[in-house]
Amino acid sequence: MQLFYQPGVPQGVNHLDSEESKHCIKVLRKKLNDPIDIVDGKGTFYKALITETNPRKTPFSIVGQRAEDLKNYSIHLAVAPTKRLERIEWLVEKATELGVDRISFIQCRNSERHRLRLERLQRKAISAMKQSIKATLPRMDELVSFVDFFDSIDPEANKLLAHLSETARPLLTVAMPGASYCVLVGPEGDFSKEEIAMAADHGFQTMHLGNSRLRTETAALAAVVGLALSAGRVDEGGKVLGL
């Protein structure tokens, strides 16, 4: 299925933007009255018909819609961006494919990246959403300090901090079906002792992902997969909703 992205459909926008229009008409060679599938990034799939083959602004008419399957859990991933931008881009792409609801970027004491351009990451997320046949984009937050991050957390979420320590519990022993999670993953230099203590003061419990020392993006993705499989609702066919 080829998906096109138009976030304005719920507000009455009835045309593709210039980039999507060019791909639709010039690359895919769509014709008048051809059916296309559109997502709004907010959880809805639309069936539409092309009403004019304009490669700059392709208009369409909505003929049907359906909501994306709902998950019974949510994952808020908070991660310290890696020094190499392509690694955090890879993480955003994979986290979107796996159905993460929100991605926050935090600046820690040992962080190696102190600036981030969300526009490029959002484009990666849009591409991943369409490729994985999803209709929902994760909310993506600007880079904030570790201290300021705690002001934006859902107070009802289960709060987890990835850290190799003697008191950390395995991730799969703390994940519960149908729950909401906020999981913190630190920089390659790890969280400082002060940051770990501050997180604990805000209700975070430490968990680990095994005995191996993982890259930041690997640890973040492992946490997402573990939570999705443990917290997700399994249907009669064995499918975990959200993956």
Sequence and secondary structure as in RCSB ss.txt:
>XXXX:A:sequence
MQLFYQPGVPQGVNHLDSEESKHCIKVLRKKLNDPIDIVDGKGTFYKALITETNPRKTPFSIVGQRAEDLKNYSI
HLAVAPTKRLERIEWLVEKATELGVDRISFIQCRNSERHRLRLERLQRKAISAMKQSIKATLPRMDELVSFVDFF
DSIDPEANKLLAHLSETARPLLTVAMPGASYCVLVGPEGDFSKEEIAMAADHGFQTMHLGNSRLRTETAALAAVV
GLALSAGRVDEGGKVLGL
>XXXX:A:secstr
  EEE TTGGGT  B  HHHHHIIIIIS   TT EEEEE SBSEEEEEEES   SSS BEEEEEEEE    S EE
EEEE   SSHHHHHHHHHHHHHTT SEEEEEE TT S     HHHHHHHHHHHHHHTT  B  EE   EEHHHHG
GGS TTSEEEEE   TT EEHHHH  TT EEEEEE  TT   HHHHHHHHHTT EEEES SS   HHHHHHHHHH
HHHHHHS B TTS BTT 
